[in-house]
Amino acid sequence: MKVAATHSVSVSVLRPVLCALLCICSAHAGELRAKEEPQRYDGEWDTIVSCPNFGTALGYSFEFVTLIRQGVLHGDKGTKGEPGWLQLDGANPADGRASIYASGLVGASKDAVGHRPAGTQYGYHIDVEFTETSGQITGKGRRVEGRPCTVTFRVRK
């Protein structure tokens, strides 16, 4: 009799605990699935950074691919650590307004404000807005500080 009573108590105690654990696990699994779902702006983007002549610095324009995955933007031009390298990073929230950071190394002294030597580190902020017009999403941004520059994003085909 004692064995049956102990077994009965164990099952009655364990059943609610197991149910609670299952509920917690399935709720957490739902959160993980939601986090893995693509965000509106996820994908590959052709990115163009353009800066006009400024003072004695010559203008330039770069085109490279940027990836947005799970609302996080990242793009690289060139080889990290080498002169001419540029990196864009930032969050791209669902409302389409992104604040990203550009960091890089001067490629050619003639293109740099103050003619800083090749390999000199630099960085700046860019405010970007992604919009949809006639079913096509594009992004347009402007450099926040320093010389005026624009950044455009087009969905890669």
C-alpha positions in Angstrom: 0.0 0.0 0.0 2.8 2.4 0.8 4.3 2.0 -2.7 0.9 2.8 -4.4 0.3 5.9 -2.2 3.9 7.2 -2.9 3.4 6.6 -6.6 0.0 8.4 -6.5 1.5 11.4 -4.7 4.4 11.6 -7.1 2.2 11.6 -10.1 -0.1 14.2 -8.7 2.8 16.4 -7.8 4.7 15.9 -11.0 1.8 16.4 -13.4 1.4 20.2 -12.8 5.2 20.6 -12.8 5.5 18.9 -16.1 2.6 20.9 -17.6 4.2 24.1 -16.4 7.5 23.1 -17.9 5.9 22.2 -21.2 4.1 25.6 -21.3 7.3 27.5 -20.7 9.2 25.5 -23.3 6.6 25.9 -26.0 6.3 29.7 -25.2 10.1 30.0 -25.5 10.2 28.0 -28.7 7.6 30.4 -30.1 9.8 33.4 -29.2 12.8 31.8 -30.9 10.7 31.1 -34.1 9.5 34.8 -34.1 13.1 36.0 -33.8 14.1 33.8 -36.8 11.4 35.2 -39.1 12.7 37.6 -41.7 12.2 41.3 -41.0 10.7 43.6 -43.7 14.1 44.9 -44.9 16.1 41.7 -44.7 18.1 40.8 -47.8 21.0 41.8 -49.9 21.3 45.5 -50.9 23.4 47.2 -53.5 24.9 50.1 -51.6 26.5 53.3 -52.9 28.4 55.8 -50.7 29.0 59.1 -52.5 30.9 62.1 -51.2 31.4 65.2 -53.5 34.6 67.3 -53.6 34.9 69.0 -50.2 37.5 71.8 -49.8 40.7 70.4 -51.3 39.6 66.7 -50.9 38.4 65.0 -54.1 35.1 63.3 -54.2 34.5 59.6 -54.4 31.9 57.0 -54.8 31.9 53.3 -53.7 29.5 50.5 -54.6 29.4 47.3 -52.5 26.9 44.8 -51.1 25.2 45.3 -47.7 23.3 42.5 -45.9 20.4 43.1 -43.6 19.5 40.0 -41.5 17.1 39.9 -38.6 17.0 43.7 -38.7 20.8 44.1 -38.4 22.7 45.8 -41.2 26.3 45.0 -42.2 28.3 45.9 -45.2 32.0 45.8 -46.2 34.0 47.4 -49.0 37.5 46.2 -49.5 39.7 44.2 -47.1 39.4 44.8 -43.4 42.6 46.4 -42.1 43.8 47.6 -45.5 43.7 51.2 -46.8 40.4 51.9 -48.6 38.4 49.5 -46.4 34.9 50.7 -45.3 32.4 49.0 -43.0 28.7 49.9 -42.3 27.0 48.6 -39.2 23.7 49.3 -37.4 20.2 48.2 -36.6 17.4 48.6 -39.1 14.1 48.7 -37.1 10.8 47.7 -38.7 9.8 51.4 -39.1 12.7 51.8 -41.7 14.6 54.5 -39.9 18.1 53.4 -39.3 21.1 55.0 -37.6 24.2 53.3 -38.9 27.9 53.8 -38.3 30.6 53.9 -41.0 34.2 53.1 -40.0 37.1 52.6 -42.3 40.7 53.4 -43.3 41.6 56.2 -45.7 42.3 54.8 -49.2 43.9 57.7 -51.0 45.2 60.9 -49.3 43.9 63.1 -52.1 40.3 62.0 -51.3 40.5 62.6 -47.5 39.6 65.9 -45.8 42.9 67.3 -44.6 44.8 64.9 -46.9 45.2 62.4 -44.1 47.6 59.6 -45.1 46.3 56.3 -46.5 45.5 53.8 -43.7 44.3 56.6 -41.3 41.2 55.5 -39.3 37.9 57.4 -39.7 34.3 57.0 -38.7 30.9 58.8 -39.0 27.2 58.3 -38.5 24.6 58.0 -41.2 20.9 58.5 -40.8 18.9 56.3 -43.3 15.3 56.0 -44.1 14.0 53.0 -46.1 10.7 53.6 -47.9 8.5 51.8 -50.3 7.2 53.4 -53.5 5.2 51.5 -56.1 6.2 48.2 -54.5 9.9 48.9 -54.6 11.9 49.4 -51.3 14.9 51.8 -51.4 17.0 53.4 -48.7 18.4 56.9 -48.7 20.8 58.3 -46.1 23.0 61.2 -45.3 26.2 61.5 -43.3 25.5 63.2 -40.0 28.9 64.9 -39.3 31.8 66.0 -41.4 31.8 66.3 -45.2 28.4 65.9 -46.9 27.9 62.3 -48.2 24.9 60.3 -49.3 24.2 56.6 -49.1 21.7 54.7 -51.2 20.4 51.2 -50.9 18.6 49.2 -53.6 17.4 45.7 -53.3 19.9 43.4 -55.0 18.4 41.4 -58.0 
